[in-house]
């Protein structure tokens, strides 16, 4: 599997392209900004986007999803529990002094445990509320890979002081949904460096 993770936008959201080497089909996760760079990397890998997954509806993760959909015709997948955040996209943009992006309801709101697949790649959605009410993570078991959004970071956890945040729910989500994964699972957080479940289980100060 092809995996290309790179920071986009002023907050350095980790956007990830997952692509299958045989089918050349791809999933793009968290296309917050920098559409030209995303398109250039898709072209570099000769990939066609079939699904767009957004881990949560903060502006830095979702701002360019609609633009990418217009170009690729791929459906946008995120949890509809984050629609209150979509309704306040103008407020989110104001926090950062950014233009208000066009953000629409998801084409599909996945259930907990639902699979998100393209030819050659299958991910499993974990509902992980806490950072936002609709936060989700996507686990790709064949690759021992977790795309964690802003739920879990290397040495940290997602902030809960923004609308929809809940510290208790966040820690329950991490302990019950994420720490049950194998220690070798590679974690790609929504910002910053990668880590592993085993490392965070032992060393994350919020979890020990």
C-alpha positions in Angstrom: 0.0 0.0 0.0 1.1 3.5 -0.7 0.9 5.9 2.3 1.8 9.5 1.9 1.3 11.8 5.0 2.1 15.5 4.8 1.1 18.6 6.7 -1.4 21.0 5.1 -2.6 24.5 6.1 -1.4 26.9 8.7 -2.0 24.4 11.6 -0.1 21.6 9.9 -2.9 19.1 9.8 -1.6 15.7 8.7 -3.4 14.8 5.4 -2.9 11.2 4.4 -3.2 9.6 1.0 -3.7 5.8 1.0 -3.4 4.1 -2.3 -3.4 0.6 -3.7 -0.5 -0.2 -6.0 -2.5 -2.5 -8.2 -5.9 -0.8 -8.6 -4.5 2.7 -8.2 -7.5 3.6 -6.2 -7.1 5.9 -3.2 -8.6 7.3 0.0 -7.7 10.8 1.1 -8.0 11.5 4.8 -8.3 15.0 6.2 -7.8 17.3 3.2 -7.7 20.4 5.2 -5.9 22.7 2.8 -3.3 22.7 0.0 -5.4 21.1 -2.7 -2.7 21.7 -5.4 -0.2 19.7 -3.3 -2.7 16.9 -2.7 -3.4 16.7 -6.5 0.3 16.7 -7.3 1.0 13.8 -5.0 -2.0 11.9 -6.3 -0.6 12.4 -9.8 2.9 11.4 -8.7 1.5 8.1 -7.4 -0.9 7.7 -10.4 -3.9 7.4 -8.0 -7.6 8.1 -8.4 -9.5 9.2 -5.4 -12.5 7.1 -4.6 -13.3 8.1 -1.0 -12.6 11.2 1.1 -12.6 10.6 4.9 -12.6 13.5 7.4 -11.8 12.5 11.0 -13.7 15.5 12.5 -15.2 18.8 11.4 -12.6 21.3 12.6 -11.7 23.7 9.8 -8.1 22.6 9.5 -9.2 19.0 8.7 -12.2 19.6 6.5 -11.9 23.0 4.8 -10.9 21.7 1.3 -12.9 18.4 1.3 -15.6 19.9 -0.8 -13.1 21.3 -3.3 -11.5 17.9 -3.6 -14.9 16.3 -4.1 -15.7 18.7 -6.9 -12.4 17.7 -8.7 -12.6 13.9 -8.1 -16.3 13.2 -7.6 -15.4 11.1 -4.5 -17.9 11.1 -1.7 -17.1 12.8 1.6 -17.4 10.6 4.7 -17.5 11.9 8.3 -19.7 11.6 11.4 -22.9 13.7 11.2 -22.6 14.3 15.0 -20.1 17.0 14.0 -22.7 19.0 12.0 -23.0 21.6 14.8 -19.3 22.4 14.1 -20.1 22.7 10.4 -22.8 25.2 11.2 -20.2 27.4 13.0 -17.6 27.2 10.2 -17.7 31.0 10.1 -16.8 31.1 13.7 -14.0 28.6 13.3 -12.6 30.6 10.4 -12.7 33.8 12.6 -10.6 32.1 15.2 -7.8 31.8 12.7 -8.5 34.8 10.5 -9.2 32.6 7.5 -11.8 32.8 4.7 -14.9 30.8 5.4 -14.7 27.6 3.4 -17.7 25.8 1.8 -18.4 22.8 4.0 -21.5 20.6 3.5 -23.1 17.7 5.4 -21.3 14.3 4.7 -22.3 12.2 1.8 -22.2 9.3 4.3 -22.0 9.2 8.0 -20.4 5.9 9.0 -21.5 3.7 11.9 -19.0 2.6 14.5 -17.2 -0.5 13.1 -18.2 0.2 9.5 -15.7 -0.5 6.8 -14.5 2.1 4.3 -13.0 0.4 1.3 -11.6 1.0 -2.1 -10.1 -1.7 -4.4 -7.2 -3.2 -2.4 -7.6 -1.2 0.8 -10.1 -1.7 3.7 -10.3 0.5 6.7 -12.5 0.2 9.8 -14.1 3.2 11.4 -13.9 3.7 15.2 -16.3 6.2 16.7 -14.1 8.1 19.2 -15.9 11.1 20.7 -14.1 13.5 22.9 -12.0 15.9 20.9 -15.3 16.6 19.1 -18.6 14.8 19.4 -18.3 13.2 16.0 -14.6 12.3 16.0 -13.6 9.1 14.3 -10.5 7.2 13.7 -9.8 4.8 10.8 -7.9 1.5 11.3 -6.3 -0.4 8.4 -5.7 -3.9 9.9 -3.8 -5.3 6.9 -1.2 -2.5 7.4 -1.4 -2.3 11.2 -2.1 1.4 10.7 -4.3 3.8 12.7 -5.3 7.2 11.4 -6.1 8.8 14.7 -7.2 12.4 13.8 -6.9 14.6 16.8 -7.9 11.9 19.3 -4.4 10.6 20.1 -1.0 12.2 19.5 2.6 11.2 20.2 2.8 12.0 23.9 -0.5 13.7 24.0 -4.3 13.6 23.4 -6.7 15.9 21.7 -7.7 19.2 23.3 -11.3 19.3 24.7 -11.7 23.0 25.4 -13.4 23.7 22.1 -17.2 23.3 21.3 -18.1 19.6 21.4 -15.0 18.6 23.4 -15.3 16.3 26.4 -12.3 15.1 28.4 -14.0 12.1 30.0 -15.3 10.8 26.6 -11.9 11.4 25.0 -10.1 9.2 27.5 -12.7 6.5 27.4 -12.5 6.5 23.6 -8.7 6.1 23.7 -8.6 3.4 26.4 -11.5 1.3 25.1 -11.2 1.7 21.3 -7.5 2.5 20.6 -5.4 0.9 23.3 -7.0 -2.5 22.5 -5.1 -2.5 19.2 -1.8 -4.3 18.9 1.2 -2.5 20.4 2.9 -2.5 16.9 0.1 -0.4 15.4 1.5 2.7 13.7 -0.4 5.8 14.7 -0.7 8.7 12.3 -2.1 11.6 14.4 -3.9 14.6 13.1 -0.8 16.8 13.8 2.9 16.0 14.5 5.0 12.9 14.3 3.8 9.3 14.1 4.0 6.9 17.1 2.8 3.5 18.1 0.0 2.2 20.3 2.6 0.4 22.4 4.7 3.6 22.9 1.6 5.6 24.0 0.3 2.9 26.3 3.6 3.0 28.2 4.7 6.6 27.9 1.8 8.9 27.2 1.4 11.0 30.4 -2.3 11.3 29.8 -2.8 7.6 29.8 -0.4 6.2 32.4 
